[in-house]
């Protein structure tokens, strides 16, 4: 490819709406162009990067027995109605009507389509297990599209679906997929990706893992133990706190005028937040009825855990008025008489005497003991884990909270979809059974942007050789001089003949512009041909990381570049 013919421009200024490195660099470097909220067109460099990622994905999915298929982008709503997700999924699922007035959806994931493809085709246990996968365009009407390709609405995704005769067989295959994902991330150049236990969300199932690239700009919050191998998404991480019991006291009502927050109450009564019980109020989306969560005053509610427990979507109660036993600012579990749903967090257990709301304006209780004062209460884990908290695995108070970008996910779905959609097979005795499923996703564009986020400097991306848009970049400085042009074009043709992917900057621009554009393209091997190098009878070969700079005789330069490219590819595997 000659750079003079490459569509797209590169520039120095960072656009005002680009808040993270990968977004800014992919705009500045001529990789992507904004079309609409969370929707981008790809220029040639980005398309080449993603084609290489897709090749790696196909190789690794085929290696574990995957069969590539293709599902439709648009589907009849009837498929999603069968699974129950047409009604259950929120506005992220784009619904529309075709010209015949039929309800349709744009696929944001394809479990329903996978079951539809297999249903009636796979009839016997002898055809199981199997895994089908696709690399396909999807649309999710994401409310918070941001960060370039990190969070978009239209995207390309590799999604796979496996079908098994038993949970045990699924669990074994799940391990194979987990290992394949580790190979994928190593091959694209981010072996530091970690897997964490996660919430299955709308996908369903009980076991799921997310693959996370640790970075400050990540939107996911992770809990990682510094003493053992425990890793979890904050959404599902068990909150482990040590109770700090205080001596028992009788329950007594005390006047706390104007003290509505935990901070105000603790300061007024000379107490620590750990010795208080606070109330957090939510409302169910379905009927707007209130839900009161009681937990230790120094903790926060984990809304994902609460949703999963209630099996309801919820939202914070922004405004509360008195009624139904609720006294805003003074809600407490002692002597509470309310029609609201009530949830007790287990952090309250073993605390001895706590301070809590008095269910009366300007009053709080002292000496509240959950085990004594609400003996019939059930307790759940509804609190957020926190930095320095207890590790659910080793028990040490060594939990670290970090941010991460989710670059892949895997789920053990069980029989949620096959039962709902009536997919059955005959076992060895002829009895009809439902297969159990797993599903496995990787977003191609997000993975490319994540690699850029992990590998860049102040000048541009530093693409790993396995997914770089080209492998070598020839910079012909003073290409208007015949000797330079002849040497550069000869090297270009020889590299193409050797099978090296090469882009050749043949433009009559300054060295500064040429090198700035080369940095933004981030190609691993750079070859400089200039009047000065020709005086030495050489081409200068350097790497994007500047870890190698050498002169090679002009007649041997193509072989040296080819060898360097091969070495880089071998190191990535």
Secondary structure, 3 states (H helix, E strand, C coil): CEHHHCCCCCCCCCCCCCCCHHHHHHHHCCCEEEEECCEEEECHHHHHHHHHHHHHHHHHHHHCCEEECCCCCEEEHHHHHHHCHHHHCCCCCCEEECCCCCEEEECCCCHHHHHHHHCCCCCEHHHCCEEEEEEEEEECCCCCCECCCCECCEEEEEEEEEEECCHHHHHHHHHHHHHHHHHHHHHHCCCCCEEEECCCHHHCCCEEEEEEEECCCCCEEEEEECCCCCEEECCCCCCECCCCCCCCCCCEEEECCCCCCHHHHHHHHCCCHHHEEEEEEEEECCCCCEEEEEEECCCCECHHHHHHHHCCCEEECCCCCCECCECCCCCCCCCCCCCCEEEEEHHHCCCCCEEEECCCCCEEEEEECHHHHCCCCCEECCECCCCCCECCCCCCCCEEEEEEEEEEEEEEEECHHHHHCCCCEECCCCCEECCEEEEEEEEHHHHHHHHHHHCEECCEECCCCCCCCCCEEEEECCCCCHHHHHHHHHHHHHHHHCCCCEEEECCCCCHHHHHHHHHHHCCCEEEEECHHHHHCCEEEEEECCCCCEEEEEHHHHHHHHHHHHHHHHHHHC
